[in-house]
Amino acid sequence: QDVITVAPTGVGKTLMFWVPLLFTGNVVMTVITALNSLGDQNVKELNMLGLTCINVTGQNMSDELFKVSASLLQH
């Protein structure tokens, strides 16, 4: 199903991307955010829920980061 959401900042639009993470087994999901700070916030909150996640930005993108990410898929 396609969904279009128009809502102001801070009302929880990102939650619709989180729901599949909470109810799906060992999967990888990519969520693209427009702001690095929102990505950092998502990582912090998802880690508190026990989900392993990373925020890839232009500042931290490296071969090593992708190797670590790939190793997480094998666990």
Residue pairs with C-beta under 8 A, 6 or more apart in sequence:
3 16
5 13
5 16
7 13
14 31
14 33
14 38
14 42
17 29
17 31
18 42
18 46
20 27
20 29
21 27
21 29
21 46
21 51
22 49
22 51
28 73
31 42
33 39
33 42
36 55
36 57
36 59
39 55
39 57
40 55
42 53
42 55
43 53
43 54
43 55
46 53
47 53
52 72
54 65
54 68
54 69
56 65
